[in-house]
């Protein structure tokens, strides 16, 4: 892996989100309403061997989400990240095929090993991700704000910012 590969992945997976938020979040804060949703995948929580730059970029995206949620939440802006496990599509097929080749295993065996490690034991179709996002941004999803665990000092930072504690 060279630095240009590393930079390209971070540009796509982190910098693009940062730039979009720089444009959109001030408007959401001004209207005191809105939702930002990042798609991080489980690589942003677990890390994966042979996927260093990708996993590191997804970890960085989670950090961006958590920080932006703390900063924009008091202004009524919800910031979330969804982390589907294995998303069905051509990209994941290529990843599994490369891993199967590296380990000298048939594709079907490598796919079976991957699915054995995920809770639903199946790949998630993109349509299900779209439906999840649609729910989170809907009125019914309003109470969902940064579903990942809050940092310990979140209550202190809310108090310091003059924001009342959540009920």
N, C-alpha and C positions, 0 to 999 in steps of 0.2 A: 504494500500500500504506500503510495507516495502522497505528499502533502496536497497536491492538486486534487486527487481523489477525495481525500479527507475534506478539503474546502468545498468541493462541489456538493457533497452529501450534506454538509452543514448549511450551505447556502440554500439548498432545496428544503431541508427539513426544519431548520430553525430560523434562518435569516428571513425567509419568505413570510413566515408567520409574524415575526417581529415587524417587518415593514407593513404588512397588512394591518396589524394592530395599531401602529403609529398613525395610520390614516383613519381607521374606523373608530377606535375606542374614544377619542375626544368627542366625537359626535354622539356616541352612546352615553357618555358621561353627561354631556350637556342636556340630553333628553331624559336623563336619570332612569334609563331603561335599556335593556338589550342583553344579548347573549353572544359570547364568543366560544366557539367549540374547536378544540384541537383534536386531531386524530393521532394518537401516539403509538398505539399497539403495545403489546406486552413487552416488546423490546425496551420500552421506556420504564419498565419496572423490573425486569429480570436480567436483561443482558443475554447475549447469545455468542457462543464460540464461533469464530470465523466471520463474525459480523460486527467487528469492533466499531468502525466508523458509523454504521447504521444505528447500532444500539446506543452509542454515546450521543448521537444526535437526538434520538428519541428521549433519552434521559434529560438532555438539555431542554427539550420542548416541555417536559413535565415541570421543570424548574421555572420556565417562562410562564407557564399556566398558573402555577401556584403563586408566584409573585404578583402577576397581573391580577389574579383574583383578590388578593389582599389589598392591592392598590385601588382597584376599580369597584370592588364590592360595595364599599360605603356609598358609592354614587349610583347604586342600583344596577350595576352591570354584573351579570353572572358570567364567570369564566370557568369552563370545564374542559376536561380532556377525557375522551373515551379511549379505551384500550382493548379493542377486540383481540382475540388470540391469533388465530391463523385465518387470514382473509382469502377466500377463494379467488383465484385469477391466474393469469399467465405469469405474473411476477413470482408468485409463491411457487408455482410449478417449476420455474427456472431455479429458484433457490433450493428446492428439495432435490431436483435433478443434480445440481452441482454438488450438494452434500452427499447424495447417493454415490456419485462418481468418486468423490474424494475418499469415501469409506468402502468403495468397491462392493456396493449393495445394489440390488434391483430398486428401481424407483418405488414400486408398490411397497416394498419393505420399509424404505426410508419414510414414506408418507405415513405408514402405519405407526412407526416409532414416534413421529412428530405428533400424531393425533392422540397417541396414548398419553402424552404429557399435558394435554389441554383438557380443561374441565368438561367441555361439552362433547369431546371426542369426535369433533367434526370441524370442517372449515366453515367460516361465516360468510354467507353470500353478501356482496356489496349492498344489495337491497335492504338487508337487515340493519346494516350500519346507517343507511339513509333514513330508515324508519326510526332508529334510536335518536338520531340527530333531530329529526322532525319532532319527536316527542319532547326532547329536552328544551327546544326553543318554543314549544307551545305553552299556552296558559297552564295546562296540566303539569308541565315540567317546571313551572316557576319556582317551586321550593328547592329544586336541585341546584345547589351552588357548590362548586368544587367538591365533588363526591369523594375525592381522595382525603386522607386524614390531614387535618389541619396541623400546622406546627404548634408546639407547646405554647409559644408566646403570642398566638393569634389573639386571644382574649385581651392580653395586655396591650397589643398594638391597636386593637379596636377602641379600647378605653382611652389610650393616649391620643387617638385621633378624634375623640369626642363622640364616637359612635356607640349608641346603647348596645348592651349585651343582647344577644339573641334570646328569644323567649325559651 
